[in-house]
Structures are given as C-alpha cells and as structure tokens.
Amino acid sequence: MHLDFIPWIILFLPLLAAAGITLFTSRHGKLSAALSIGAVSAGFLLSLLYVALTGWDSRPDSAFTWLAIGNLHVEFGLRFDPLSLPMLLVVTGVASAIHIYSWGYMDGDRGYARYFACLSLFTFSMLGIVLANNFLALFICWELVGVSSYLLIGFWFERPAAAEAGKKAFLTNRLGDFGFLLGILTVWAGFGSLNFAQISDGLATGAGQTWCLTGAGLLIFCGAIGKSAQFPLHVWLPDAMEGPTPVSALIHAATMVAAGVYMLCRVFFIFTPGALTLIAWLGGFTALLSAVIALQQNDIKRILAYSTLSQLGYMVMAVGLGGPAAAMFHLTTHAFFKALLFLGAGSVILALHHEQDIWRMGGLRQKMPVTFWTFMAGTLALAGVPPFSGFYSKDSILALAAHHNPGLFALGIGVAALTTLYMFRLVFVAFLGSAKSEAAGHARESAPVIAWPLRILALLSVAGGLLGWERLYARQLCAAPAAAPASFLGDLVAPFLHAPVAAGSGLLAVLIGLAAAYGLYARAAQDPLPGMLGALGRAMRNRFYFDELYQATVIRGHDFLARVADGFDRWILAGVAVRGTHGTTELAGRALRLLQTGNLQTYALLFALGVGLILYLVLF
C-alpha cells in the first residue's frame, strides 16, 4: 500500500463508523460505541505509523480533481507538513481518550448509539480541517464541524437549555462563517486559486493581486472569531456546556475551538501587518475579559469554559504578534490539559449525581484521589507552573509579547495571575476542606474506564511541553527558526535563558494568583468576592450582560426587521401586488362579462361603436 493512502484511511474511518452506526447498529449501543472507538483508535495508531515511516518533513499533497468548470479547477486534497502532521496526532490521540472515556460516562443513556455516531462525524470533520490543502475543502469540513457540534451540544434536546445552546452555537458561528466565505471568495478573485501552496507561491512571486490581502485577511479572521469564540462572538461557548461533559472536552480541547486558531496559522501568509495588529489586540482583550468573568462563575464546567476562551485569546494574540508557531505550541499543550480538566470535571459531576456547583462540593481529595491528582496536574499546567506543559507554551507567547508589544505583555501577565486565581479557587472550594453537600459526602472514585484516560492526559500535561512541538511547528511556519536546546535539561532551562523577563514575570504572576486564591478561598465557606466587588462582581457573575445586550439590540433589531419584512410581504407584495392585481383582473373580467348578453343587436351596436371610434382616432 502506498504510504499516502494512510492519511485518507485515517480521515474516512470515523465517517465510515458514523455511517455504519446510523445505518446498521443504531439499536445496539455497545456495538456502536465499539465501532466508533475502534475507528478513532485505529486512526491514532495509523497516524503514529505514518509519522514513524515518513517523518515530519513536508511531502507532496495527495489530491484529486473534484470540480472542473472552465478555468475553475477545485481539488479535494490532503496536505502533509510539520503543521498538519502533529495536529493529526493530537486530534486522533485526544479524540481516542475522549471516546474511551465516553464508553463509561454515557453508559445507560438512551441516545448512546446516536452519541457515538455524532462523535465520529465530528472527529471526521475536524480531521478534514487539519488535513485540507485548499480553502474549499477546509470550508466544507468547517461547516460539518458546525453541524456536528450542533448535534452534540443539543444532544439532550428534550432539555430546553440544551436545545437553545445548540441553536445559539450554530447561529453564532454562521455569522462568522459568512465573513469567512466572503474572505475565501476575495482570495479566489485576487489569486485565481484556492490552493494554499499556490496562493503562498503567488504572494512570494508577486503573481497575485495583493490589493485584496487586508480585506481578505480580516474576513477570514471572522471565521476564527466565530469558531474560536473570540469577542464579540464569544457568547456561544459557555452555553455549549449544556452538552455531555465528554463533548465539552472534545469541543474545548483539540477540536472545534482550536480549528479557528489552526486555520489562522495555516493561512498566516495572507495577513498584513495592519490585520495582525487588530488580531493581536482582539485576542488579548478576549483573554482578559474571559479570565475576569471566570473568577465569579460557580459552575465547574463554566469556569473551564471561560478558561478556554481566555487561552484561545492567548493563542490569537500570539498569531497577531507574528508567532503562529507559539500559538500552535500553546494549542497543542492546551489540548492535553484542557481535555484532562473537562474529563476530571465530568468524573466529579458523575460522582456527585450531576451536581456542578463548586460550592456544593468540597472534601473530594480524599474520596476521589485519582481525579484530584490528575485534575491538579491539569490545573498546574493551565496556570503555567514549571515543568508542566502550559509553562513552556505560555512562556513562549509572553516572550513574544515582551519583544513586540509591552502593552500586550502586561495584559498577558495580568491574565496569567487571574488564571491561577480562578483555577485554584476551583481546587480549594471543590476538592479541599469539608463536604458541602450530601452528594459530596458520599462521593467515590470513578470507574477505571473513566480514570485511565485521566492518567494518560495527566502524563501529557506534565511532560507535553518538553516534546519539542514549537520547534516542529517553526519548521513550517517560521522562515528562520531560532536555535533550540538539544537536551532535556536544556528544555527545562530554555525559557529562563532565552526570555528571562517573560519567564520570571510569568512565575511571579502565578505566585500572586496562588497567594490570592489561598487567602480568599483556602478556608472559605462562601465566596467573599461578591461582597468585596459589589456591582462589578454582579456584572462578572452575569458575564457583563452580553447576552442581555445582544437580546436588546441584535435580536430585537432582527425581530423588528423581520416584522417589517413580513408586513411588506403580507400587505404590499401579497396584498397590493398579488391580490390587488388579481382583484383588478377579476373586476375587469366581471365588467366584460356583462357585455356577453347573447343578443345579436347588442353585438352589432358595439361593433359599430368600435368602428366609429377607430375612424375618429384615425381621421381626427
């Protein structure tokens, strides 16, 4: 078998599993789960085999002509390079862990088979984004991710909140995707191609129309704003927590929300300096806003959701600062520890009979030791404590900001302190102290099928930053990658040697956040911040009223325009134009019908009058 067939098999295995479950095994839950888990796990093993046989170097695209109309030739092809291949491993690896976890977590749900069918479709769609070699194939898979996420977020559709969350995610993403589509069309108009390599070559040789770059870049960024939940389209992601917890882990880790950042890095060559400046500041603002909101959330999944928003802001900021390799590095480590944190939260929720309020937990460290220690590993990685993975990737972004933009560097340091504060607030309240509810008092450790994925992801959260991801991405994304340390010890000390100010400031921010969390929450029976913050605290708990603002402006404005359009359609088009024309025609018909008397003398008289009228008009 030719080696380039292997990625095609990896790509289509989850789709075949989804089709097989839908058509043949939908009434057999365990068989459906085994089919889905087998497909994605086989994809992960094949990904390892492919990388082992071919290495990380770029290879020619594997493609076939999909559409040919005149001068328009569209391929459906796969791209193999140091950007797509690591993401192939990350997506299939994290998805495999989440699929296995779901075997135990979703056991007993009446939609068990449907869940795994949707999960497989989602995995296929994300793999399509990762491997696509042109804009059109990427956009199709991009939309499939949106459809499958709608199905997964609204999986428990009988619950109104879940149904509304699914619709909210779908419609919000459509706003961003509209801009994305316009950006793709602008690129095609300027370069006559949708292939990434051809567009990049056109820019290098000056063959394309560069007039379109700034506008195309900003329009394409609209797609990332929607998919990666950046301000002002960030409101859908926290509500996506209405779906099953494994879905939350999948969406928030290496897949859906990561797709926007990955796309920005894939087409980084399109963005002009002006567009990058806007991208950087928007990402930084999103990171800060989300961290502030997370500080006053009490739902364990919502805290993690706003944490995802904040970390995505870090990644987008890195792209805007001209560091796509740093953004991808943080995306990769974030996939490990954020999947771990969500799956750990799911273990807690399951043990507490679906209780999600952290102030009704407490004392879980002794009762759920595996969940606690693995969750702690994810927390330390997210906070950026060395040698955990998040330290290296976050430090890379902070070093970038310190070099290019002192304002964004200061913002990034503030976000790092807030991240440590809200995450250790969660740990102190939920895991330490005494039980705050009967469910917490009777909690016990989750089954091995749930605990083992936590252990594996915890290991990656600890050591994932030492695997050289950034150097690998830099081979594809940077013209002249910086020299990298060549040893394990070199990796450990590299941040302090290469960017001592950034590394030291990041550690200081962690210590400040930890001290604040300990002082406020180590022995707290209730949250002291609402009383200290007053109106600001209420605004933080209510997410700064963005949903209410959009309800009062965008949605009501939309409803008003809809009523105006309905009135115009009903009274002008249907009333005047259609019914009016119909009525006039009918009235004329009735009048003419009066002339049809059947009397020959009447017809002769009318004929004579008509002839007389014609003669008058002709002669006079």
N, C-alpha and C positions, 0 to 999 in steps of 0.2 A: 504493500500500500504506500502511495506517495505521501510524504510527510505533511504536505499542505492540505490533505484531506482531513487530518486530525482536528484542526480548529472547526471545520464545517460540522464534523460529528459532535464536537463539544457544544456548538451553537444549537444544533437542532435536537439533541437528546431531550432537553426539558420540554420543547414544543411537542415532540412525539409523546412524551409522558402525559402532558396536558390533554392531548387529543385522545390518547388511549384511555385515560381516566374518564373523560367526558363520554366517549362512545361505548366503552366496554365494561368498565369496572366501577361505575358511579355508585352501585349498590353494595359494593364490598369495600368498606372503609380501610381496613388494614392492608388489603391488596393494593389499593390506590396509593396509600402512604408509602408502601414498599416500592412501588413503581416510581413515584416521584423522588424519593430519597435515593434510590438506585441510579436514576438518571443524572442527578446533580453530583452525586459522589463519583460516579464514573467520569463525569466531566472534569472534576477536580483531579482525579488520578491521571486522566489523559492530558490535562494541562501540564502536570508535573513531568510526564513522559515527553511531551512536545518540547518543553523548555530544556530538559536534560539532553535531548537529541540535537536540538538546533542552536541552543544558547540564546543570549539576549539580543544579538545583533539583528538589525533590520533585514528583512527578507522581502523579495518582490511580492506585491499584492496578489492574492488569489481571487480572480474576478471573472464574471461572465456578463455579456451584454444582456441587459434586462429590457431596455426600451431603446428603439432607434426610429426616430421620426425626423426626416430631413437632416438638418445639421445637429439635431439633438441626439446624443448618444449617452445613455444612462447605464451605468454598471451597478450590479449588486456584487460587492466585493468585500474582502476582509483584508485588514492591514496588520502586518506583524512588525512591531518595532519595540524599543525599550519603554514605550509608553503603554501600549496595549497589552503586552505580554504579562508584565507584573499585575496589571489590573485584572487580567484573565484569571490569574491565580487567586487574587484577593476576592473577587466576586464569587468564583466557584467554591473557594475554601470557606468563606463566611456563610454563604448560602447553604453549604453542606451542613455546617454546625447548626444553623437555624432550622433546617429541615429535620435533622435528628432530634433536636430539642422539641420541635412541634409534635413529634410522634407521641411523646408523653404529655405535653401541655394541652393539646387539643383532644386527647383521648376522651371519648364519650360524647363529644359534640355531634349533634345530628347532621351538621354540614361538613363532617370530617373529610369525605372524598372531594367535595366541592372546594374545600380549603386548599387541599394539595394540588388540585387542578389549577386554581388561580395562582398558587405559589410557583408552580412550574412555568406558567405563562409569563409571570413577572420575571423569573430568572432568565428565560429566553430573551425577553425584551431588553433586559439590561446587558446581557452578553452581546446582543446586536449593536447596542450603542458603543460598547467598548471596542468591538472589532470592525465597525463600519469604516470604509475607506472613502466615503463621499457623503455630502450633505443630505442627499435624498434618502439613502438607506438609513442614515442616522436619524433623520426626522421621522421616518416610518416607525422605527423601533422606539423613538422618543414618545410618539403618540401611543404606542402599545403599552409602554410603561405607565402612561397616564390612565389608560383604560383598565389595566390590571390592578393598579393601585386603587382606583375607584371601587373595584370589586372586593379588594381586600380590606380597605378602610371601612367600607359599608358591609362587611361580611355578615355581621349580626343586624341585618336590615330591618328586622322586626322592632328594633330599638330606634325610636325617632332620632336620638342624638347621633347614632352611628350612621343612619341614612343621610342626615343633614351634613355630617362631617365628610362623607364620601362625595356628596354633591358639591360641597364647598371646595374640596381639594380639586375636583375635576374642573369646575368652572374657573377657579382662580388660575389654575395652570393654563387654561385656554387663553386667558388674557396675555400671559407671557408668550405662549406659543404662537399667537397671531403676529406679534412683533418678530419672533424667531423666523417664521415663514417669510415675512417681508424681507428680512435680512438675507435669507437664502436666495430669494429672487433678485435682490440687489447684487449679490455676488455673481450670480449667473449672468446678469446683464452686463456687469463690468468685465468678467473674465471668460464668459462663454463656456464655463465648465463648472461642475460641482465636485470634482475630484480634489481631495485635499492636496495631494502631491502636485497636481497640475497648477492649482492656484498658487501654491507656495513657489513653484518654479516661475510662474508668471510674474510674481512680485519680485523675485530675485533678478529676473532678466528685463524687467520693465515692459513685459508684453501685455500686461493687463491695464485696465482703466483704474488708476489709483484714486480718481475723484470720488469713488463710491466707498472708500475704506472706512472713514469715520462713521458715516451713517450706517453702513452695513454692520460694523462692529457693535455699535450701540443697539441696533435692532436685534442682532444675535444675542447680545447680553440680556435682552428682555426674556429670552427663553430661559437663561440661567437664573434670572430673578424669580421666575415662577417656579421652576423645578427645584432650585436650591433654596427657595423660601427666603429671599432677601427682601429687605424693606423696599417698597411698601406692600409686596405680595407675600409677606411672611405669615399672614394670619391663618392660613390653612393648616400649617404643620402641627401646632399644638393640638388642634381638634382631631388630627389624624390618630390620636391616642385612643379613640373610640374603637379602633380595630383590635384584634387579638394581639397580645404582647409580642409574640414572635414576629408578627407583621410590623410592629413598631420598630423592632430591632432591625429587620431587613430594610425598611424604608430609611431609617436613620443612620445606618452603618455604611455599607459599601455599595448601596444601590441607589435608589431613586434620587435622594437629595444630593448624592455625590455625582450624579450624572451631569448636573449643571456645571460644577467645577471641572470635571473631566472634559466636558465639551469646550470650556474656555481655554484649557491647556492645549487641547487638540488643535484648535484654530487660533492659537495665540498670535501667529504671524499676521493675522488680519488687523489686529488692534493698533490704532495710532496712539501717540503719547497723550493726546487730549482725552481719548476714550479711556485709556488706562488710569488716568488721574481720577476720573469720575468713578470708575470701578473700584479703585482703592478706597476712596472715602465712603462710598456706599457700603462696602464690605465692613469697614471699620465701625461705621455707625450702627450697622446691624449687630455686630459683635457686642458693642457696648449696651445697646438697647435691650437685647435678649438677656444678657447677664444681669442687668438690673431687674428685669421682670422675674427671672428665675429665683431671685432672692426672696420673693414673697409668695411663691407657689407652694401649696401643701400637698398636692397630688404627686406621688413619686414619679409617675410617667411624664407629667407635665414639666417637672423640674428637669428631667433628662431631655425632654423635647426642646425646651428653651436653651439648654446646654448645646444641643445640636445646632440650633440656629446661630448661637454665638460662635461655635467653632467653624461653621461654614462661613461666617463673616470673616474670621481669621484667614481662611483659605482664599476667599475672593479678594481680600485685601492684599494677600501675597501675589496673586495674579496681577492686580493693578500696580503693584510695586515692581513689576518686571521679574518676578520669581515664580514662574509656573512649576519649576522643579520642587521648590519649597512647598508650594500649595499641594502638589501631588504627594509629597512626603507626608504631610500632615493628614491628607485624605486617607492614606494607607494606614497609618498608625491609629487614626480616629476610627477606622473600620473595626479594628481589633477591640479597642477598649469601649467603644460605644455599643457594639453588639454585646459585649460582656455585661455592661451596665444594664442594658434593657433586659437581657435574659436573666440577670440577677434580680432585677425588679420583678420580672414575671415569676420567678421562684418564690419571692416574698408574697406576691399577690395571691398565688395559688395556695401557699401555706396558710394565709390569713383569710381564706374563703372570699377572695376578690375585694378585700379592703385595700384602698390605695392612698388613704390619708396618712401621712407620716406621723401625725400627732395621735394616731390610734395604733401605733406600732410600739416600738421600744423593747429592749431586752432580747433582741433576736441573735445577738452574737453567740450566746451560749446554746440556744436552741437550734440554730442553723449555721454551724461553723463553716461549712464549705461555701455556702452562699455568702457569708460575711467576708471571709478572707479573699475570695475571688472578687467580690464587689469592691473591697478595699484596694485590690490591685488595679482595678479599673479607675477608681477614684484618684489614686496617686498618679496614674498615667494621665488622666484628664487634667489634673492640677499642674502637671509638669514637674514632678519631683524626680531627680535623677536617682537611679539609672533607668527609670521607667520610660516607655516608648514616647509618651507625649512630651517629655522634656526635650528630646532632640528635635522633634518636628516643630514644636512651638518655638524653641530657641532659634531655629533656622529662620522662621518668619520674623521674630523680634530683631534678629541681627540684620535682616533685610531692611526693616523699617528704620532701625537706628542709622543705617548707612544712607538711606534715600529720603526719609521724611521724619524729622524729630516729632512732629505733631502726632502722627500715627503711631510712632514708637511709644510715646507717653500714653496714648489711648490703649495700645496693646498691653502695656504693663498694668494699667488700671483694670482691664478685662481679666488679666491673669489673677489679680488679687480677688476680684469678685467671684471668679470661677472657684477658687479654693474655698472661699467663704460659703457659697451656697452648697457646694458638694459636701463639705464637712458638716454643715448644718444638717443635711440629709442623714449623714452617717451617725452623728451624735444623737439625733432625735429617733431615728428608726431602729438602729442596731444596739445602741448603748443604753444605759440606765435601766429602768424597770418597765415591765409591760404596761401599756396604757389602755389595753382593751382585753376582753376575754379571749378573742381570737389570737392576739399576740401571746397571751399567756399559755395557750395550748398549741402553739406553732411547732412544727417539726421539720427536719431537713427533707428536701425534695428527693424524688426517686433518682437512681443512677443515670437514667436516660436524660434527665434534666441536668444533673450535676456534672457529668463528664464534659459536655460542651463548655461549661463554665471553666473547668480546669484548663482545657486546651486554649481557650481565648485568654485566660489569665496569663498563661505562659507567653503568648504572643504580646500581650500588653506589657509584660515585663521586659522581654528581650527584643520585641519587634523593631525598636528604634536602632538597634545595633546591626541590622542586616544589610545596610548599605543601599536602602531604597533611593535616597536622594541622589547618590552618585549614579545610580542606574537611570533615573529619570533625566538627570542632567545630560547624559549622553545623547538623548533625543532632543531635549528642549533648550539646551544652552550651547552656544557656539564654542565657548571655551570653558568647560567645567573646571572648577578650582581643584587643586590637588587635594586629595583626601587621605586621611590617616590609613595606614596599612595594617593595623593590628587592633585587637580587641581593646587593649589599653588606650591605643590612640583614639579610638572611637569614644571612649569614656571621657577623655580629657579634651577632645577636639573643640567642643563649644566654648570652653574656658580659654583655650589657646587662640582660637580664630575670632571669637567675638566676646571678650571678657566682660564688656559693659552690658551687653544684652543678656548674657548668661547670668551674671551677678544680679542684675536688676530683676530678672525673672524669678530667681530664687528668693530675693528679698520680698517680692510681691507675694510669693507663696507663703512665706513666713508670716507676713502681715495678715493675709487672709486666714491662715490657720489660727493665729493668736486671736483674731476677732471672733472666729467661729467657736473657739474654746471658751472664750469669755462670755459669749452670749448664749451658747446652747449646750455646753457640757452638762449642766445640771438643771436645765430649764424644763418646767412642766408645761409652759405655754410660750408662744413666740413673743419676745419682748420688743421686737422691732415695730409692730403696728403702733404701739403707744409712743415710741420714740419718733417715728416718722410722720405720724398724723395723716394729713391729706395725701402726702406723697406715697405713704405706704398703701393707702386705699387705691391710689392710681396704679401702683405696681401690681397689687393683687388683681385688679381688673384689667391688667395688660394695657394700661394707659388709654383705655376706652377706644381702641382702634376699631373693634367690631361695631361698637355703637356709632362711631363716627362714619364708618362705611355704610352702616344701615341708614343713617340720617341723610347722607349725601349721595353716594353711588347708587345704592339700592332704591331709595325713594326717587332719585332722579330717573333711574331706569324705569321704575313703575310709572312715573308721570309721563315719560316719553312713550311708554307702551300704551297708556290710556289715550294719549293724543293720537297715536298711530291707529289705535282701534277705532276711535271716534271718526278719524278721517276715512278709514276704510268702510266703516259702517254707514256714515251719513253722506260723505262726498262720493266715494267710489261706488259703493253698493247702492246708496240712496239716490243721489243725483245722476251719476253717470249710467248706472245699470238700470235701476228701477225707473229713473226719470226717462231714459231713452225708451225703455220698454213701454212705459205708460203713454208717452207721446206717440209711439208707433201704434199702440193699441187704439188710442183715441182717433188717430187718423184713419185707421182701418175701419173703426165703427162708423166714422163720418162717411167714408167712401162706400161702406156697405149700404148706407141709406139710399145711394143712387141706384143700387141694383133692385129696381122695382119690378122688372119683367114686363113693363109697359112699353110697347114699340114707339108710341108717340113721344114719350118722355126721352127715349134714347135719341130719336130724330131731332128733338128740340135741343138737347145737349150737344149733339154733333154740329148742328147749325151754329150754336153759340160759339163753339170752339173754332170753327172755320172763320167765323166773323172776327173773333179775337186775333187769330193769326193774321188775317188780312189787314186788320187795323195796325198791328205792330209792324208789318212789312211796309205798308204804304205811308204810314204817318210817323 
